[in-house]
Amino acid sequence: MTSTHHAPTPLTRPARLRPGARVAVVATSGPVVGERLDAGLDILRGWDLDPVVMPHVRDRHPEFGYLAGGDEGRARDLQEAWCDPSVDAVLVARGGYGAQRMVDLLDWDAMRAAGPKVLVGYSDVTALHEAFAIRLGLSTLYGPMVSAATFLKDDPTQRSLRTTLFEPEAALTLAPEGARPMVPGRARGVTVGGCLALLAADLATPHARTSARGGLLLIEDVGEEDYRIDRILTQLLRSGWLDGVAGVALGSWEECGPYEKVRSVLYERLAPLGVPVVEHFGFGHCTPSLTMPLGVPAVLDADAGTLTLEVPALV
């Protein structure tokens, strides 16, 4: 199998969490609702974790209401949390938009020197998942955020993250209810992906992944109409980014219009790849939402509706 420089290979897995572990909470993107954050912190404390809220998490950008404070402050929080040896995991408070704006402000050499630890988030955090994979060679968790309504209110969503963090060998087989084949078959590869729009937005940026060849692509999105999903997928197809992808798992398409319309676009654009595609895989902007490890070798069985990790997400 030919591959390009940044095609997915199994990445370094961080250590699982133990009771009492210190976890830092950061806001890399949109502004955080204080009471939701407080409720999320209570859940983490209930798991016998010691959450530390970084200084700029509750900030608001003075001009752009869609950002949690300035880019430098958001970057500094992530960097300091990552480089703090007492911190075992960095959990993102919420998505929205803004991770792209601060990703190049991070000192990647310092973060590499700090060694592996757990990163959890979804949606806009895709920009960071990709950067951590390419610049740090580190696997990450595409999972719920501390102040997200789904995390606060949904037991299965909490359970999926908690099991992955503390007992990852108990979360080797991901088999969401309702998953079904769009294109049948089985495929093996390394998990890669996240929010569809963010993957396309990363194209041609410094250090971007040049191809998902050999990868099991996990994609979902929110608030994108059918023609916009078409446009994004077409861009990924035209750029060659999807050449040689091994298989595709489709998560949620919340607020993207009637699913039948969205499904038609997904099928028309993805089926010609000739690889297994499974739909309704229950991750991303949905309830419940599974925690999906990125950068881990796995087998996708579209017919069975399963993704089976070959190694636990965390060591």
C-alpha positions as CSV (number, residue, x, y, z in Angstrom):
1,M,0.0,0.0,0.0
2,T,1.4,3.3,-1.0
3,S,1.1,6.2,1.5
4,T,1.9,9.8,1.8
5,H,3.9,11.4,4.5
6,H,0.9,12.2,6.8
7,A,-1.2,9.1,6.1
8,P,-2.6,7.6,9.3
9,T,-0.3,5.3,11.2
10,P,-0.9,4.1,14.8
11,L,0.0,6.9,17.1
12,T,1.4,7.1,20.6
13,R,-1.3,6.4,23.1
14,P,-1.3,8.3,26.4
15,A,-1.8,6.7,29.8
16,R,-5.3,6.0,31.2
17,L,-6.5,8.0,34.1
18,R,-6.4,6.8,37.7
19,P,-8.6,7.9,40.6
20,G,-7.4,11.3,41.9
21,A,-5.9,12.3,38.5
22,R,-5.6,16.0,37.9
23,V,-7.4,17.1,34.7
24,A,-7.2,20.6,33.2
25,V,-10.2,22.2,31.6
26,V,-9.5,24.6,28.7
27,A,-11.7,26.7,26.4
28,T,-10.1,26.6,22.9
29,S,-13.1,27.9,21.0
30,G,-16.4,29.5,21.9
31,P,-17.5,31.1,25.2
32,V,-18.5,28.9,28.1
33,V,-21.7,29.1,30.0
34,G,-20.6,29.2,33.7
35,E,-23.4,27.1,35.3
36,R,-22.9,24.4,32.7
37,L,-19.2,24.3,33.3
38,D,-19.8,24.1,37.0
39,A,-22.2,21.1,36.5
40,G,-19.6,19.4,34.3
41,L,-16.9,19.9,36.9
42,D,-19.2,18.3,39.5
43,I,-19.5,15.2,37.3
44,L,-15.7,15.0,37.0
45,R,-15.3,15.3,40.7
46,G,-17.9,12.5,41.1
47,W,-15.5,10.3,39.0
48,D,-12.8,11.0,41.6
49,L,-10.9,13.4,39.3
50,D,-9.4,16.7,40.3
51,P,-10.4,19.2,37.7
52,V,-8.5,22.5,37.4
53,V,-10.1,25.3,35.4
54,M,-7.4,27.3,33.5
55,P,-7.4,31.1,33.9
56,H,-9.0,32.1,30.6
57,V,-11.8,29.5,30.5
58,R,-14.5,32.0,31.5
59,D,-13.3,34.8,29.3
60,R,-15.3,36.6,26.6
61,H,-13.7,38.2,23.6
62,P,-14.4,42.0,23.7
63,E,-15.4,42.2,20.1
64,F,-16.2,38.7,18.7
65,G,-18.9,37.1,20.8
66,Y,-18.2,33.7,19.3
67,L,-14.8,33.4,21.0
68,A,-13.9,32.6,24.6
69,G,-11.4,35.4,25.1
70,G,-8.4,36.3,22.9
71,D,-6.4,33.8,20.9
72,E,-3.3,34.2,23.0
73,G,-5.1,33.6,26.2
74,R,-6.8,30.4,24.9
75,A,-3.5,29.2,23.5
76,R,-1.6,29.9,26.8
77,D,-4.2,28.0,28.8
78,L,-3.8,24.9,26.6
79,Q,0.0,25.1,26.5
80,E,0.4,25.6,30.2
81,A,-2.1,22.8,31.0
82,W,-0.3,20.5,28.6
83,C,3.2,21.3,29.9
84,D,2.2,21.0,33.6
85,P,3.6,17.7,34.8
86,S,0.9,17.4,37.4
87,V,-1.9,17.3,34.8
88,D,-2.8,13.9,33.3
89,A,-5.5,15.0,30.8
90,V,-6.7,18.2,29.1
91,L,-10.5,18.4,28.6
92,V,-12.1,21.0,26.4
93,A,-15.0,22.9,27.9
94,R,-17.0,23.5,24.7
95,G,-16.7,23.7,20.9
96,G,-18.1,26.4,18.7
97,Y,-15.3,28.1,16.7
98,G,-11.8,29.3,17.4
99,A,-9.4,26.4,17.7
100,Q,-8.0,27.1,14.3
101,R,-7.1,30.7,15.3
102,M,-4.9,29.6,18.2
103,V,-3.4,26.3,16.9
104,D,-0.3,28.0,15.4
105,L,0.3,30.0,18.6
106,L,1.2,26.9,20.5
107,D,4.9,25.9,21.2
108,W,4.7,22.4,19.7
109,D,8.3,21.6,20.7
110,A,7.6,22.4,24.3
111,M,4.4,20.3,24.1
112,R,6.2,17.4,22.6
113,A,8.8,17.6,25.3
114,A,6.0,17.4,27.9
115,G,5.1,13.9,26.8
116,P,1.8,12.3,26.0
117,K,-1.4,12.9,27.9
118,V,-5.1,12.6,27.2
119,L,-6.9,15.3,25.0
120,V,-10.7,15.1,24.9
121,G,-13.1,17.2,22.8
122,Y,-15.2,17.1,19.6
123,S,-16.6,19.5,17.0
124,D,-14.2,22.5,16.6
125,V,-11.6,20.6,18.6
126,T,-11.0,18.6,15.3
127,A,-8.4,21.3,14.4
128,L,-6.5,20.3,17.6
129,H,-7.0,16.5,17.1
130,E,-5.4,16.8,13.6
131,A,-2.5,19.0,15.0
132,F,-1.9,16.6,17.9
133,A,-1.8,13.7,15.4
134,I,0.5,15.3,12.9
135,R,2.8,17.5,15.1
136,L,2.9,15.3,18.2
137,G,2.2,11.9,16.8
138,L,-0.4,11.4,19.6
139,S,-3.7,9.7,19.7
140,T,-6.6,11.6,21.1
141,L,-10.3,11.1,22.1
142,Y,-13.1,12.6,20.0
143,G,-15.5,12.8,23.0
144,P,-17.9,15.0,24.9
145,M,-17.0,18.3,26.3
146,V,-17.2,19.3,30.0
147,S,-20.0,22.0,29.5
148,A,-21.9,20.3,26.7
149,A,-25.6,19.6,27.4
150,T,-25.2,16.0,26.1
151,F,-22.5,15.3,28.6
152,L,-24.4,16.9,31.5
153,K,-27.7,15.1,31.0
154,D,-26.9,11.8,29.3
155,D,-25.7,8.7,31.2
156,P,-24.6,6.6,28.2
157,T,-22.5,9.6,27.0
158,Q,-20.9,9.9,30.4
159,R,-20.4,6.2,30.7
160,S,-18.6,5.9,27.3
161,L,-16.1,8.6,28.2
162,R,-15.6,7.4,31.7
163,T,-15.0,3.8,30.6
164,T,-12.5,5.0,27.9
165,L,-10.6,7.1,30.4
166,F,-10.4,4.6,33.3
167,E,-10.9,1.1,31.8
168,P,-10.1,1.4,28.1
169,E,-9.9,-2.4,27.6
170,A,-13.7,-2.5,28.4
171,A,-14.4,-0.1,25.4
172,L,-12.6,-2.1,22.6
173,T,-15.8,-2.7,20.6
174,L,-18.0,0.3,19.7
175,A,-21.4,-0.9,18.6
176,P,-24.0,1.9,18.8
177,E,-27.6,0.9,18.5
178,G,-29.0,1.7,15.1
179,A,-25.7,1.6,13.2
180,R,-26.3,0.0,9.8
181,P,-24.4,-0.4,6.6
182,M,-24.6,2.2,3.9
183,V,-22.0,0.3,1.9
184,P,-21.4,-3.2,3.2
185,G,-18.0,-4.7,4.0
186,R,-15.1,-4.9,6.5
187,A,-12.0,-2.7,6.6
188,R,-8.9,-2.3,8.8
189,G,-7.1,1.0,9.3
190,V,-6.2,3.7,11.8
191,T,-9.0,5.9,13.0
192,V,-8.9,9.5,11.8
193,G,-11.4,12.3,11.4
194,G,-13.8,14.4,13.4
195,C,-16.0,17.3,12.3
196,L,-16.3,17.3,8.4
197,A,-16.1,21.0,7.9
198,L,-13.0,21.3,10.1
199,L,-11.2,18.6,8.2
200,A,-11.8,20.5,5.0
201,A,-10.8,23.8,6.6
202,D,-7.4,22.2,7.5
203,L,-6.5,21.5,3.9
204,A,-3.3,23.2,2.7
205,T,-2.6,24.7,6.1
206,P,0.9,24.3,7.6
207,H,1.5,20.7,8.9
208,A,-1.9,19.6,7.6
209,R,-2.5,15.9,6.9
210,T,-2.1,15.4,3.1
211,S,-4.2,12.3,2.9
212,A,-6.4,10.0,4.9
213,R,-5.1,7.0,2.8
214,G,-5.3,3.8,4.8
215,G,-7.5,5.4,7.5
216,L,-10.9,4.6,8.9
217,L,-12.5,8.0,8.5
218,L,-14.9,9.0,11.3
219,I,-17.0,12.0,10.2
220,E,-20.0,14.0,11.5
221,D,-21.1,17.6,11.5
222,V,-23.8,20.0,12.7
223,G,-25.8,22.8,11.1
224,E,-24.5,22.1,7.5
225,E,-27.2,21.9,4.9
226,D,-27.1,19.1,2.3
227,Y,-25.5,21.3,-0.4
228,R,-22.8,22.4,2.0
229,I,-22.0,18.8,3.0
230,D,-21.8,18.1,-0.8
231,R,-19.4,21.0,-1.2
232,I,-17.2,19.9,1.7
233,L,-17.0,16.3,0.6
234,T,-16.4,17.4,-3.0
235,Q,-13.5,19.5,-1.9
236,L,-12.0,16.6,0.0
237,L,-12.5,14.3,-3.1
238,R,-11.0,16.8,-5.5
239,S,-8.0,17.5,-3.3
240,G,-7.2,13.7,-3.2
241,W,-7.5,13.7,0.5
242,L,-9.9,10.8,0.4
243,D,-7.9,8.7,-2.0
244,G,-7.2,5.3,-0.6
245,V,-9.3,5.7,2.6
246,A,-10.1,2.2,4.0
247,G,-13.6,2.8,5.4
248,V,-16.0,5.4,6.7
249,A,-18.1,5.7,9.8
250,L,-20.8,8.4,9.8
251,G,-21.8,10.0,13.1
252,S,-24.5,12.5,13.6
253,W,-25.8,15.2,11.2
254,E,-27.8,17.3,13.7
255,E,-29.5,20.4,12.3
256,C,-28.4,19.5,8.8
257,G,-32.0,19.2,7.5
258,P,-33.9,16.0,6.8
259,Y,-31.6,13.0,7.1
260,E,-33.0,11.5,3.9
261,K,-31.5,14.4,2.0
262,V,-28.3,14.4,3.9
263,R,-28.0,10.6,3.4
264,S,-28.5,10.9,-0.4
265,V,-25.5,13.3,-0.6
266,L,-23.3,11.2,1.7
267,Y,-24.1,8.1,-0.4
268,E,-23.6,9.7,-3.7
269,R,-20.3,11.2,-2.7
270,L,-18.9,8.3,-0.7
271,A,-20.2,5.1,-2.2
272,P,-18.0,5.5,-5.3
273,L,-14.9,5.2,-3.0
274,G,-15.8,1.4,-3.0
275,V,-15.1,1.0,0.7
276,P,-17.3,0.0,3.6
277,V,-19.5,2.9,5.0
278,V,-21.6,2.6,8.2
279,E,-24.2,5.2,9.1
280,H,-25.9,6.2,12.4
281,F,-22.7,5.5,14.3
282,G,-23.7,7.6,17.3
283,F,-20.8,10.0,17.8
284,G,-20.5,13.8,17.6
285,H,-23.4,16.2,18.1
286,C,-26.0,13.6,19.2
287,T,-27.4,12.0,22.3
288,P,-26.1,9.6,23.3
289,S,-22.6,10.3,21.9
290,L,-19.8,7.7,21.9
291,T,-16.2,8.6,22.7
292,M,-14.2,7.7,19.6
293,P,-10.4,7.2,19.8
294,L,-8.4,8.8,17.0
295,G,-5.1,7.4,15.9
296,V,-5.8,3.8,17.0
297,P,-5.8,0.7,14.7
298,A,-9.2,-0.8,14.3
299,V,-11.5,-2.9,12.2
300,L,-14.8,-1.4,10.9
301,D,-17.5,-4.0,10.1
302,A,-20.3,-2.1,8.3
303,D,-22.6,-5.1,8.2
304,A,-22.3,-5.7,12.0
305,G,-22.3,-2.0,12.8
306,T,-19.1,-2.2,14.8
307,L,-15.8,-0.6,15.2
308,T,-13.4,-2.9,17.0
309,L,-10.2,-1.3,18.4
310,E,-7.1,-3.6,18.1
311,V,-5.6,-2.0,21.2
312,P,-7.2,0.0,24.0
313,A,-7.5,3.7,23.4
314,L,-5.2,4.4,26.4
315,V,-2.3,2.4,27.9
